């Protein structure tokens, strides 16, 4: 599956807050590779019909980025448009969104960052609306 977020690095950086800047793997905003993410929440309606599809909406969420071994790399917040971008060294990472108590909820997902490209990640929160 190919996602095209069409995000611009300048708009994404404004929506991010980074912590642990000295952590292994974390690079600056002009890095040639990393993770481009989009956070959505849904469903938004209890019933969806062809005339009222009720699409998922962008969601502002805290996201932890860890190495696949579990070491913390950084913590960031997606923007109001649901987007985030973080420059990372090539390697295996886990994108771990912070869920609510008890909702909304989203699970961690593995991400492989390759040299010279940004891995596109879709984080889907379940709103609990049924």
Buried (B, 14 or more C-beta within 10 A) or exposed (E): EEEEBEBEBEEBBEBBEBEBEEBEBBBEBEBEBBBBBBBBBBBBEEEEEEEEEBEBBBBBBBBBBBBEEEEBBBBBBBBEBBBBBBBBBBBEBBBBBBBEEEEBBBEBBEBEBEEEEBBBBBBBBBBEBE
